Amino acid sequence: MERKKSPPFDRNYKTPKLKLPPGACDTHFHFIGPQARFPLAPGHVFGHLDFDDATIEDWLAMQKAMGLSRGLLVQSMMYKNSYEIALHGLSRFPDRLRAVIAPWSETTDREFEILTKAGVIGARFAWRFGPVLDERLVHRVHEYGWSAHYLIHDDTWNKQILSSPGRFVLEHVGYVKTEKGTDSAEFKFLLQCLDTGRCWIKINPRFSSDERFPFADTVPIVRKLAAHAPNRLLWCTDWPHPQYFKPMPNDGDLVDIMLDWVPDEATRNRIFVDNPAELCGFPPVTELRPMSAIL
């Protein structure tokens, strides 16, 4: 099989027009490598693809350029169930980083205790790991106060998601089809999840059918979500945009898309700061080390 490669992420970050508030959080991104130190799992789910490193230092540079203060790391599926890189990052930046990992059925209670103390707040369940949702594991991570983070592409898990215990998160706006609009069954499922009071939805334009920024087809979807449940949306970049085969977006544009998605400043600030702080349990903004002390 010919190996594919998505475009490299854009390191020439635009300065966003939107000045982010203190404590602003990117709630979905990945660390990849350096692969000489943190090798990808053999036979990972994207084994037919090549990937460039996107290191912690690269992430810090992106955060500084965007004016971000915090982040929720999501363990890449390329690492399967290995949480070493996440634990390393959490140990380096306990005040500005939290993580979502992909535990496996044999993860021990002691591991869960260590990971919880380090700053893991959620477990990722993705259809690419297998078509059957491990409900036992969903209940087990709930016992440690973690939220369940679902990457879905159809309605196979809908009933199980709604009946799952505790807090849960839908990644990438549940991959709703923009061409179906806000009257679709897929969009109504998003509202049903939000109405539980236990759900957060991550908004970024990954679900767009458009090729490039400004991803205009996403605007009606996100605006209706923001009107319905402004306290349950989370903004994210999906940096470094793995397995993305359209023209690579600039992360500065992904900050500025919020000007169209959520025109109201108070609501934007809630999405950037307050909502992720509630989900992730970050310390007060006043306790953040300045970026100058890190770089």
C-alpha positions, 0 to 999 in steps of 0.5 A: 500500500502506498504511504500517504502523508497529510500536508505539514502543519503551518508553522508560520502562525498568523497573529489572530485578530481576536485577542484571547482572554487570560486562561484561554484553552485549546481543548483538542490537540496532539503531541507526536514525538520526537519519534526517536524518543516517543515512537508511534505504536507498531501497527497503529490505526494510521499505519499507512500514513507518514507523520511529522513530529509535533513536539511539546516545544512545537506546541508551546510555540503555537500556544504563544503565537495564538495567545493561549494559556492552557490545553487539553491534550488528546492522546493520538490514536497513533500511540494506541494505549501508551500514555507515556508522552501524555504523562511526560507533558502533564509532569512538565506543565501541571498548571497549564495542561490536562489530558485525555488518554486511551486506556485499555481493558487491563489498565490497573487501578494503580495506573488510574490513580497515578494518571488521575493525580497527574492530570488525566481527566478523560478517556477517549473512545473512538470508532477506529479502535473497534466498532464495539464500545467497551461499556465496562471501561466507560463505567470504570473511568467514571469511577475515577471522575473522568469524562468519556470522550467520543469520536463518532462518525455515525449513530451506532453508539448513540444510545450507549452514549446517552446512557453512559454515566457522568460527564461526556464529550463529543469530539469535532461536533460529532462529525455532523454533515453540514449539508444536512443542516440543523434539522438533521437527526445527527444535529438533533442528537447533539442537542439531545446530548447537550440537554442531559446537562452532562455533555460538552461538544468540541467545536472546530471546523474539522467537520466542514465540507469546505476546502478552506477557511472560513469554512462558511458551511459550519457557521449555522451549526455552531451558532445554533449550538452556541445559542442552545448551550453556550456553557457546554461548548469547547473550542479547539484547533486539532493541532497538528491536524493529523490525517488532514488531506485538505489544504492545511489551515493556519491556527491563527485562522482557527482562532479568528473563526470564533468571531463568526461562530460566536459574535458575542464576546462574553459567550466567546470568553465562556467557551475559551475559559470557563467551560474548559476550566469546569471540565478540566479542573484547572487551577485559578488563572492567577496561578499560571506561570507566564509563558516567558518562564517556560520558553 
